[in-house]
C-alpha cells in the first residue's frame, strides 16, 4: 500500500474518509452526548492530525509523540467546536492541533530550564512591569534585583535562560484560582485610539463578508494555506479562491479607508 503510514501503532490507510456532510452529521450526535459518535469522530479525523504532524518534518524522531499530542488537540477541538459558525471543523481544529504540538516541542526542548530559574525570570518580568508603571522609566537589571532582593547576576542568567523558550501563554502568577499569563502583562504601545478604531472597522467589515469569503481568509491568513490547498479544502477552483480572496480584501480595505 503506497498510502500506508503506521504511526503510534495506527495504520492510516485503514482510516475512514468522511465527506463534510458526514462530519457535520456525526458532530451533531457528538454534541448530543453520543460517546460512540465521539469515538467515531476522533477516528475519522486522525488523518487531520497526521497531516499536521507531517508539517514538522524535521522532528521525525518525535513523530509518534507529536501524533499522540496532536490527538489531544483534536479532542479539545471537538469539545469546543461550535457547528453553528458555518466553518469547517478542519479549519477550526488545525490551529488547535498545531498549538498542542508546539507546546509539546517547546516543553520537551533539549535545553531545559529549571523551575526555580523560570520562576525568577517570570517574577523579574512582572517586577519590570510594576517598576515601569511606578517610575515611568525602563528599569535596569539592578533596579529589578533590588526590588526582588535577588542578585543582579541571577536575574540576568534567568532572563537569558528563558529568552528562547518563553511563551506568551506561560503563567506569570497564580493565586490558586486565577492565572495571569505573560501576554496579560504586556502592553501594546501601538494600541492607540486610532488603531482601536481600525480594528473595530476591520471586524465589522469581516462580518459583512459572505461565509465562503470568511472561510477563505481564515484558511489563507490564519491557518496559512496556499490558494491551491484552500481550493482543495473548500471544493472550488484555485481561480475562484483567488477571486473571492481579492474581493474580500478589497471590501475590507474600502471599509477602513
N, C-alpha and C positions, 0 to 999 in steps of 0.2 A: 504494500500500500504506500503510494508516494505521499499521501496526505497524513500518514500516521505520525503522530508525535506523542510520545509517552512522557508524561511529566507528573510527578508526585503519585506515580502508580496508575495514572489515568490515561487510557488510550483515546486521544482526542478524536480519532477518526470514527469512533463509535458514538460520539455525542450527537444528540438530535439537532436538527436545524428547523427553527420555527419562523414563520412569517411574522410581520409586525402585528397583524390581526390576531394571530395565535397568542403572541406575547401579551397583548392588551387583554385578551380574554382570560388568560391564565393569571394576569396581575389582579384582575377583579376578584378572582377566587382567593388569591393571597390576601388581599385587603379585607376580605370577608372572614379571614381567620382559618382558612383551609391549609393545614400543615402539609398535607400531601402535595397540594398545589405549590406550596412554597418550596418544597424539596425539588419538585419537577422544574420549577422556575430557575432555581440555582443551577441545576444540571444543564438546563437549556442555555444558560448564559456563561458557562465555563469557557467557551471559545472566546468570549469577550475578555476574560481575564488573561487568557493565553496571548491574545493579540497585544495587550498592554505589556505583558512580561517581555515579549519579543522586541519591544521598543528599547529595552535596557540590554541590548545585545552584548555590551562589554562586561556584563555581570553574569556570564553563563554559568559560573561556578555556584551562583546563588539562585539559579532558576527555579528549583523546587521550592525553596523558601519563599521566593517572591510570589510564586503561584499561590501558595497557601495564604500568604498575607493578602494578596490580591483578592482571594475568595472572601476574606473578612470585609474588605472594602465593598465587594459585591453585595454581601448580605446587609451591610449598612445602607447601601443604596436602595436595596429592596424595601427595607423598613421605612426609609424616609421619602421614597418616591411618591409624588403626587400626580396621579394619572390624569387629573383634570387640567393640567398645564399645557396639554397639547404638544408635548415634547417627547421624542422617542426615549425609551428607557436607556438605551445605549449612550445617548447624548448626555444624560444625567449621570450615569454610572461611571463612565470612563474617568472623569476628573477625580472622583472619589477613590477609585481603584489606584490611580496614579499616586494620589496623596498618601494612601496607606503604604504603598511600596517605597515611596521616597522617604517616609518616616522610618521605615524599617532599615533602609540602607544607611540613613544618617545615624540612627541609634546603634547600628552594628558596624560603624566605621572602624577600620583597623587602628585609628588613632583615638583612643578612649580618654575621656577626661573624667577625673574623679568627681563624685557627687559634691564633696566639700568644696572643691575648686569651682565647680559650676555655681554653687550657692553664693560664693563670694563674688563671682562675676555678675550674677543677677542682682545681688544687693548693691554692687557698685553702679550698675546701670540705673537702678532705682534711685540711689543717692545722687547720681549725676542729674537726674530729672528734678529732684527736690531742690538741690543747690542752685540749679539753673533758674528755677522759678523764684527762689528766695533772693538771689543776688543779681539776677538779670544778666549774668555773665556765664560763660562756659567754664565750669570748674576744672581745676587741674587735678592730676593724679594725687598730688599732695593734699588737696582740699578733700577729695573723696576718702583718702586714707585717714585723715584726721576725723572726718565725720563718722566713719565706721570703726575707728580705733584699730585699724589693721595696717601693717607695714606697707608703704608705697610699693615696694618690690613685689609683694604678694598680689596687690591689686593689678599691677602691670602684667604679671605672669598669668593671673586668672583671666583677664580680658583677652590676652593673646591666645590663650588655650581654647577659648570658645569662638574666636573670630571666624573660623571656617566651618563651625558645626552648629552654631546657634540658629534657632528657628523662631520666626515671629510668633508661632503658636506655643512656644515653650513657656511654662509658668514662671512668673516673677515672684508672686506672693500668693499664699492661700491661707485663709483662716479656718479651713475645715469645711466651709460651705461654698463660698465664692472664691473663684480662682482668677487672678489677674494675669493676663498673658503679656508678653513683651510688646506685642502690637498695640495693647491698650495704653502703653506708656510712651508711645512715640507720637510726637506732634508733627503734623504735616504743615510745614511753613507755606506751602503753596495753596493751602485750603482757605483762600480768601473768599470774600463775599462774591467776587466776580466768578471765581472757579466754581463756587457752590451753585450759583445761578445757572452756570453752564452745565453742570452735572444734572440739575433738575430738568433743564431743557432737553438734554440727551435722553434721559429716562422717559420723558414724555413723548419724545419723537419715536423711541423704540416701541412704546406701547401702541403707536398708531400704525406700525408695520403689520403686514399680513403674518399669520402664523408661520408660513413657509419661509418668509424673509427673515423672521426672528431666528428660526431654526438654523438657517444657513449662516447667519452672522455668528451664532453661538458655536457652531461647528468650526467655522473658519478662524475666529479670533479668540475663542476661549479654549476649545479643545485643541486647536492648532492643526486642523486637517487641511490638505490641499484641495483644490477645486475638484480634482478627479476623485479623491476619496469621498468628498461630500456628495458628488453625483451618484456614487455607488450607494452611499448611505441613505439618501432620500429618494432614489429611484428616478432621477431625471438626468438629462444630458449635461455635460460639462458646460456647454454653451448657455444652457438655461440657468445653471448655477451662477455663471459669470454675470449674466444679465440681471438676475434677481439681486445679486450682491451689489452690483453697481447702483441699481435703482434704490436699494435700501440705504446705502451710504450717502447717496445724493439727497434722499429725503431727510436724513438726519442732519446733514450739513446745512440744508436750506432752513431747517427748523431752528438751528442755534445761531445762524448768522443774522 
